[in-house]
Amino acid sequence: MISCKEKDFDKLVASIKEAGEIRAGRQAPSRVYEIEPPEIKTIRDKLPAKLGAGGAGQKKAGRAGHCCALHQKIRRQFLMLYMRNRFNRQLNALDKVSISSLVS
């Protein structure tokens, strides 16, 4: 059991009710944060080339090659998982057939 001071619990309940009012549009939020998405290209250009994420010394073809190799690796792993799952399902089906034939 979790213990909590009644005053703190009352603050929590009031906060949750206020959030519900804001979400329903009956009350305006006291503050709003707007987050701008980062400029990915600028971030990559600032990183050193040896990290493999861009930089002045790295060619675009190098990044594309790395990306393709990574995608191929992910595809291979997904295919292996898919095939393993399919094989296991077939084995389970065979087990059910062989068990049912033994019981009959």
TORPAVO-733745 format. One record per atom (N, C-alpha, C): residue number from 1; atom name; z, y, x. Coordinates in nm, 2 decimals. Each point is the difference from the previous one (the first is absolute). Example, Ala and Ser with C-alpha at 12.3 -4.5 7.8 and 13.67 -1.06 7.14 Angstrom:
(1,N,(0.78,-0.57,1.32)),
(1,CA,(0.00,0.12,-0.09)),
(1,C,(0.00,0.12,0.09)),
(2,N,(-0.07,0.11,-0.04)),
(2,CA,(0.00,0.11,0.09)),
(2,C,(0.08,0.11,-0.08)),
//
This chain:
(1,N,(0.00,-0.12,0.08)),
(1,CA,(0.00,0.12,-0.08)),
(1,C,(0.00,0.12,0.09)),
(2,N,(-0.07,0.10,-0.04)),
(2,CA,(-0.01,0.13,0.08)),
(2,C,(0.09,0.10,-0.07)),
(3,N,(0.08,0.06,0.08)),
(3,CA,(0.09,0.11,-0.05)),
(3,C,(-0.07,0.13,0.02)),
(4,N,(0.03,0.10,-0.09)),
(4,CA,(-0.06,0.13,0.01)),
(4,C,(0.10,0.10,-0.07)),
(5,N,(0.01,0.11,0.06)),
(5,CA,(0.09,0.10,-0.07)),
(5,C,(-0.07,0.05,-0.13)),
(6,N,(0.08,0.02,-0.10)),
(6,CA,(-0.05,0.04,-0.13)),
(6,C,(-0.08,0.13,0.01)),
(7,N,(0.04,0.09,0.08)),
(7,CA,(-0.07,0.13,0.01)),
(7,C,(-0.14,-0.02,0.06)),
(8,N,(-0.01,-0.09,0.10)),
(8,CA,(-0.13,-0.03,0.06)),
(8,C,(-0.09,-0.07,-0.09)),
(9,N,(0.06,-0.10,-0.08)),
(9,CA,(-0.08,-0.07,-0.10)),
(9,C,(-0.05,0.09,-0.10)),
(10,N,(0.08,0.10,-0.05)),
(10,CA,(-0.05,0.09,-0.10)),
(10,C,(-0.11,0.09,0.05)),
(11,N,(0.00,0.04,0.13)),
(11,CA,(-0.11,0.07,0.06)),
(11,C,(-0.13,-0.08,0.00)),
(12,N,(0.02,-0.13,0.04)),
(12,CA,(-0.11,-0.09,0.00)),
(12,C,(-0.07,-0.01,-0.14)),
(13,N,(0.08,-0.02,-0.10)),
(13,CA,(-0.05,-0.02,-0.14)),
(13,C,(-0.07,0.13,-0.04)),
(14,N,(0.06,0.12,0.03)),
(14,CA,(-0.06,0.13,-0.03)),
(14,C,(-0.14,0.01,0.07)),
(15,N,(0.00,-0.04,0.12)),
(15,CA,(-0.13,0.01,0.08)),
(15,C,(-0.11,-0.09,-0.06)),
(16,N,(0.04,-0.12,-0.04)),
(16,CA,(-0.09,-0.09,-0.07)),
(16,C,(-0.05,0.05,-0.13)),
(17,N,(0.09,0.06,-0.08)),
(17,CA,(-0.05,0.06,-0.12)),
(17,C,(-0.09,0.12,0.02)),
(18,N,(0.03,0.08,0.10)),
(18,CA,(-0.09,0.11,0.04)),
(18,C,(-0.14,-0.04,0.04)),
(19,N,(0.00,-0.11,0.08)),
(19,CA,(-0.13,-0.06,0.04)),
(19,C,(-0.08,-0.04,-0.12)),
(20,N,(0.07,-0.06,-0.10)),
(20,CA,(-0.07,-0.04,-0.12)),
(20,C,(-0.06,0.12,-0.08)),
(21,N,(0.08,0.10,0.00)),
(21,CA,(-0.05,0.13,-0.07)),
(21,C,(-0.12,0.05,0.07)),
(22,N,(0.01,0.01,0.13)),
(22,CA,(-0.12,0.05,0.08)),
(22,C,(-0.12,-0.09,-0.02)),
(23,N,(0.02,-0.13,0.00)),
(23,CA,(-0.12,-0.09,-0.02)),
(23,C,(-0.06,0.01,-0.14)),
(24,N,(0.09,0.03,-0.10)),
(24,CA,(-0.05,0.01,-0.13)),
(24,C,(-0.07,0.14,-0.03)),
(25,N,(0.02,0.09,0.10)),
(25,CA,(-0.06,0.13,-0.02)),
(25,C,(0.09,0.10,-0.08)),
(26,N,(0.12,-0.04,-0.02)),
(26,CA,(0.09,0.09,-0.08)),
(26,C,(0.07,0.10,0.09)),
(27,N,(0.00,-0.02,0.13)),
(27,CA,(0.06,0.08,0.10)),
(27,C,(-0.09,0.02,0.12)),
(28,N,(0.00,0.12,0.06)),
(28,CA,(-0.08,0.02,0.12)),
(28,C,(0.09,-0.04,0.13)),
(29,N,(-0.07,-0.06,0.10)),
(29,CA,(0.08,-0.04,0.12)),
(29,C,(0.04,0.13,0.07)),
(30,N,(0.12,-0.01,0.07)),
(30,CA,(0.05,0.11,0.07)),
(30,C,(-0.08,0.04,0.13)),
(31,N,(-0.07,-0.11,0.06)),
(31,CA,(-0.09,0.03,0.11)),
(31,C,(-0.10,-0.11,0.00)),
(32,N,(-0.12,0.03,0.06)),
(32,CA,(-0.11,-0.09,0.01)),
(32,C,(-0.05,0.00,0.14)),
(33,N,(-0.02,-0.12,0.06)),
(33,CA,(-0.05,-0.01,0.13)),
(33,C,(-0.15,-0.04,0.00)),
(34,N,(-0.09,0.07,0.07)),
(34,CA,(-0.14,-0.04,0.00)),
(34,C,(-0.03,-0.04,0.15)),
(35,N,(-0.04,-0.12,0.02)),
(35,CA,(-0.03,-0.05,0.13)),
(35,C,(-0.15,-0.01,0.02)),
(36,N,(-0.04,0.07,0.10)),
(36,CA,(-0.15,0.00,0.04)),
(36,C,(-0.03,-0.13,0.07)),
(37,N,(-0.11,-0.07,-0.03)),
(37,CA,(-0.03,-0.12,0.08)),
(37,C,(-0.04,0.04,0.14)),
(38,N,(0.04,-0.08,0.10)),
(38,CA,(-0.03,0.03,0.14)),
(38,C,(-0.15,-0.01,0.03)),
(39,N,(-0.04,0.08,0.10)),
(39,CA,(-0.14,-0.01,0.04)),
(39,C,(-0.01,-0.11,0.10)),
(40,N,(-0.05,-0.12,-0.04)),
(40,CA,(0.00,-0.12,0.08)),
(40,C,(-0.08,0.02,0.13)),
(41,N,(-0.12,0.07,-0.01)),
(41,CA,(-0.08,0.01,0.11)),
(41,C,(0.07,0.09,0.11)),
(42,N,(0.07,0.10,-0.04)),
(42,CA,(0.08,0.08,0.09)),
(42,C,(0.11,-0.08,0.07)),
(43,N,(0.07,-0.08,-0.07)),
(43,CA,(0.10,-0.09,0.05)),
(43,C,(-0.06,-0.09,0.10)),
(44,N,(-0.11,-0.07,-0.03)),
(44,CA,(-0.06,-0.09,0.09)),
(44,C,(-0.05,0.06,0.13)),
(45,N,(-0.05,0.12,-0.01)),
(45,CA,(-0.05,0.07,0.11)),
(45,C,(0.12,0.04,0.10)),
(46,N,(0.12,0.02,-0.06)),
(46,CA,(0.11,0.04,0.09)),
(46,C,(0.06,-0.12,0.07)),
(47,N,(-0.02,-0.12,-0.05)),
(47,CA,(0.05,-0.12,0.06)),
(47,C,(-0.08,-0.04,0.13)),
(48,N,(0.07,-0.05,0.10)),
(48,CA,(-0.07,-0.04,0.12)),
(48,C,(-0.10,-0.11,-0.02)),
(49,N,(-0.10,-0.01,0.07)),
(49,CA,(-0.11,-0.10,-0.02)),
(49,C,(0.05,-0.14,0.03)),
(50,N,(0.10,-0.02,0.08)),
(50,CA,(0.04,-0.13,0.04)),
(50,C,(0.08,-0.07,-0.12)),
(51,N,(0.04,0.08,-0.10)),
(51,CA,(0.06,-0.06,-0.12)),
(51,C,(-0.11,-0.05,-0.09)),
(52,N,(-0.12,0.02,0.02)),
(52,CA,(-0.11,-0.05,-0.08)),
(52,C,(-0.01,0.07,-0.13)),
(53,N,(0.05,0.12,-0.01)),
(53,CA,(-0.01,0.07,-0.13)),
(53,C,(-0.08,0.13,0.01)),
(54,N,(-0.07,0.02,0.10)),
(54,CA,(-0.09,0.12,0.01)),
(54,C,(0.02,0.06,0.13)),
(55,N,(0.00,0.13,0.01)),
(55,CA,(0.02,0.08,0.12)),
(55,C,(-0.14,0.04,0.05)),
(56,N,(0.00,0.08,0.10)),
(56,CA,(-0.13,0.06,0.05)),
(56,C,(-0.08,-0.10,0.07)),
(57,N,(0.07,-0.10,0.07)),
(57,CA,(-0.07,-0.09,0.09)),
(57,C,(-0.05,-0.12,-0.07)),
(58,N,(0.02,-0.02,-0.13)),
(58,CA,(-0.04,-0.12,-0.07)),
(58,C,(-0.13,0.02,-0.09)),
(59,N,(-0.09,-0.09,0.01)),
(59,CA,(-0.12,0.01,-0.08)),
(59,C,(0.02,-0.05,-0.14)),
(60,N,(-0.07,0.05,-0.09)),
(60,CA,(0.01,-0.05,-0.14)),
(60,C,(-0.03,-0.14,-0.02)),
(61,N,(-0.10,-0.05,0.08)),
(61,CA,(-0.04,-0.14,-0.01)),
(61,C,(0.11,-0.09,0.04)),
(62,N,(0.08,0.04,0.09)),
(62,CA,(0.12,-0.08,0.04)),
(62,C,(0.09,-0.02,-0.11)),
(63,N,(0.03,0.10,-0.08)),
(63,CA,(0.09,-0.01,-0.11)),
(63,C,(-0.06,-0.09,-0.11)),
(64,N,(-0.13,0.02,-0.02)),
(64,CA,(-0.07,-0.08,-0.10)),
(64,C,(0.00,-0.15,0.04)),
(65,N,(-0.02,-0.03,0.12)),
(65,CA,(0.01,-0.14,0.05)),
(65,C,(0.14,-0.06,-0.02)),
(66,N,(0.10,0.08,0.03)),
(66,CA,(0.14,-0.05,-0.01)),
(66,C,(0.03,-0.02,-0.15)),
(67,N,(-0.05,0.09,-0.08)),
(67,CA,(0.02,-0.01,-0.15)),
(67,C,(-0.06,-0.13,-0.05)),
(68,N,(-0.13,-0.02,0.04)),
(68,CA,(-0.07,-0.12,-0.05)),
(68,C,(0.07,-0.13,0.05)),
(69,N,(0.05,0.00,0.12)),
(69,CA,(0.07,-0.12,0.05)),
(69,C,(0.13,-0.02,-0.07)),
(70,N,(0.07,0.10,-0.04)),
(70,CA,(0.12,-0.01,-0.07)),
(70,C,(-0.03,-0.05,-0.14)),
(71,N,(-0.10,0.05,-0.07)),
(71,CA,(-0.04,-0.04,-0.13)),
(71,C,(-0.04,-0.15,0.00)),
(72,N,(-0.07,-0.04,0.11)),
(72,CA,(-0.04,-0.14,0.01)),
(72,C,(0.12,-0.09,0.01)),
(73,N,(0.10,0.04,0.08)),
(73,CA,(0.12,-0.07,0.01)),
(73,C,(0.08,-0.02,-0.13)),
(74,N,(0.00,0.11,-0.07)),
(74,CA,(0.07,0.00,-0.13)),
(74,C,(-0.07,-0.09,-0.10)),
(75,N,(-0.14,0.01,0.00)),
(75,CA,(-0.08,-0.09,-0.09)),
(75,C,(0.03,-0.15,0.04)),
(76,N,(0.00,-0.03,0.13)),
(76,CA,(0.02,-0.14,0.04)),
(76,C,(0.14,-0.05,-0.05)),
(77,N,(0.10,0.09,0.02)),
(77,CA,(0.14,-0.04,-0.04)),
(77,C,(0.00,-0.02,-0.15)),
(78,N,(-0.06,0.09,-0.08)),
(78,CA,(0.00,-0.01,-0.14)),
(78,C,(-0.07,-0.13,-0.05)),
(79,N,(-0.12,-0.03,0.07)),
(79,CA,(-0.07,-0.12,-0.04)),
(79,C,(0.08,-0.13,0.03)),
(80,N,(0.07,0.00,0.12)),
(80,CA,(0.08,-0.11,0.03)),
(80,C,(0.11,-0.02,-0.10)),
(81,N,(0.07,0.11,-0.04)),
(81,CA,(0.11,-0.01,-0.10)),
(81,C,(-0.06,-0.05,-0.14)),
(82,N,(-0.12,0.05,-0.03)),
(82,CA,(-0.06,-0.04,-0.13)),
(82,C,(-0.03,-0.15,0.00)),
(83,N,(-0.06,-0.05,0.11)),
(83,CA,(-0.04,-0.14,0.01)),
(83,C,(0.12,-0.09,0.01)),
(84,N,(0.11,0.05,0.07)),
(84,CA,(0.12,-0.08,0.00)),
(84,C,(0.06,-0.01,-0.14)),
(85,N,(0.00,0.11,-0.07)),
(85,CA,(0.06,0.00,-0.14)),
(85,C,(-0.09,-0.10,-0.09)),
(86,N,(-0.13,0.01,0.02)),
(86,CA,(-0.08,-0.08,-0.09)),
(86,C,(0.02,-0.15,0.04)),
(87,N,(0.01,-0.03,0.13)),
(87,CA,(0.02,-0.14,0.04)),
(87,C,(0.13,-0.05,-0.05)),
(88,N,(0.11,0.08,0.00)),
(88,CA,(0.13,-0.04,-0.05)),
(88,C,(-0.01,-0.03,-0.15)),
(89,N,(-0.07,0.09,-0.07)),
(89,CA,(-0.01,-0.03,-0.15)),
(89,C,(-0.07,-0.13,-0.03)),
(90,N,(-0.11,-0.03,0.08)),
(90,CA,(-0.07,-0.13,-0.01)),
(90,C,(0.09,-0.12,0.03)),
(91,N,(0.08,0.02,0.10)),
(91,CA,(0.10,-0.11,0.04)),
(91,C,(0.10,-0.02,-0.12)),
(92,N,(0.05,0.11,-0.05)),
(92,CA,(0.10,-0.01,-0.11)),
(92,C,(-0.07,-0.07,-0.12)),
(93,N,(-0.12,0.03,-0.03)),
(93,CA,(-0.07,-0.06,-0.11)),
(93,C,(-0.02,-0.15,0.02)),
(94,N,(-0.03,-0.04,0.13)),
(94,CA,(-0.01,-0.14,0.03)),
(94,C,(0.13,-0.07,-0.01)),
(95,N,(0.11,0.06,0.04)),
(95,CA,(0.13,-0.06,-0.01)),
(95,C,(0.04,-0.02,-0.14)),
(96,N,(-0.04,0.09,-0.09)),
(96,CA,(0.04,-0.02,-0.14)),
(96,C,(-0.08,-0.11,-0.06)),
(97,N,(-0.13,-0.02,0.04)),
(97,CA,(-0.08,-0.11,-0.05)),
(97,C,(0.05,-0.13,0.05)),
(98,N,(0.03,-0.01,0.13)),
(98,CA,(0.04,-0.12,0.06)),
(98,C,(0.14,-0.04,-0.06)),
(99,N,(0.09,0.09,-0.02)),
(99,CA,(0.13,-0.03,-0.06)),
(99,C,(-0.01,-0.04,-0.14)),
(100,N,(-0.09,0.07,-0.08)),
(100,CA,(-0.02,-0.04,-0.14)),
(100,C,(-0.06,-0.14,-0.01)),
(101,N,(-0.09,-0.04,0.10)),
(101,CA,(-0.06,-0.13,-0.01)),
(101,C,(0.10,-0.11,0.04)),
(102,N,(0.10,0.04,0.08)),
(102,CA,(0.10,-0.10,0.04)),
(102,C,(0.10,-0.02,-0.11)),
(103,N,(0.03,0.10,-0.08)),
(103,CA,(0.09,0.00,-0.11)),
(103,C,(-0.06,-0.08,-0.11)),
(104,N,(-0.12,0.01,-0.03)),
(104,CA,(-0.07,-0.06,-0.12)),
(104,C,(0.00,-0.15,0.01)),
//
